[in-house]
Amino acid sequence: MANELSLQERLAKAREAKAKREAKAQQDREAAELARLELEERLEAQLGGPVGRAFAIVDASEIGEGHIAVKLGEDVLWNAFKASKMNVVDVDAFVTPCVVHPTVDDFRKIVKRRPFIADRCATALAALYGAEATATAGK
């Protein structure tokens, strides 16, 4: 019986610890949502247009990296990227000039830790340039 009680106590503690982790995760999700909404509001005023037209926000908060915002760049960036091999160097040359949040230095640190973030930013930029609309226009 002593082992059974011990098992029940251990199970109760494990459930309590899990509930605390879930509450913390929910709090983190809410903080990330607030940060995104505030960033979106600030950039709409700063860049003179709405998210999805003047800029895009890549949400990397689920992996602890926050949000990366990219603005629509010059057409020469898109043309060069489209003509490139789209390797790591090409993605960097396409994305980096368009990063408006965080700083470019912080963005590079994020990409060093999480390389695929640059690809996610490139995809977001391609949508700003109209690639998504182009892909669905023929359907």
Secondary structure, 3 states (H helix, E strand, C coil): CHHHHHHHHHHHHHHHHHHHHHHHHHHHHHHHHHHHHHHHHHHHHHHCCCECCCEEEEECHHHCCCEEEEECCCHHHHHHHHHCCCCHHHHHHHHHHHEEECCHHHHHHHHHHCCHHHHHHHHHHHHHCCHHHHHHHCC
